[in-house]
Amino acid sequence: MDDKTLITLVEKFGASDLTELELVDGSTRLSLKKANAGFTGSAAGAPEAKPVHLGLPARAEDAEKAAAAGHSVPAPGTEAITSPIVATFYKASGPDVPAFAEVGKKIKAGQTLCILEAMKMMNHLEAEFDCEIVAVKAANGDLVEYGQTLFEVKRL
């Protein structure tokens, strides 16, 4: 699924009355869920965007694939997890909340690595396999590009 198709799908889902959508196409799995689906405004009555949880699978690249794609090359024995979209990188769900993934932390498959905010939607990047975080390559609040290395990990 290309970026344009993904963005269109997310926009249409956000504007719809659906609260949950799951799409499986070969090895690609897209899961969209709206949080607070019944909430339509703020306490003051001003309209507020509905947050959407987009469970993006984290794709790992080995050194050979990363170099061929022009991405940064991970350290020997590690793999790079790259951003699947252009977005703002958040290491935690809030300013006073511990980071999802820090150096040395062991992550289980399906666990959130970070939040990628795109078009006012909070997209949780999820690990596809058990791993240990070796390096975090983006800072909180950074704008990240498609294919940019976010984490270096070691498979467990």
Buried (B, 14 or more C-beta within 10 A) or exposed (E): EEEEEBBEBBEEBBEEEEBEBEEEEEEEBBBBBBEEEEEEEEEEEEEBEBBBBBBBBBBBBEBEBBEEEEBBBBEEEBBBBBBBBBBBBBBBBEEEEEBBBEEEBEBEEEBBBBBBBBBEBBBBBBBBBBBBBBBBBBEEEBEBEEBBBBBBBBEE
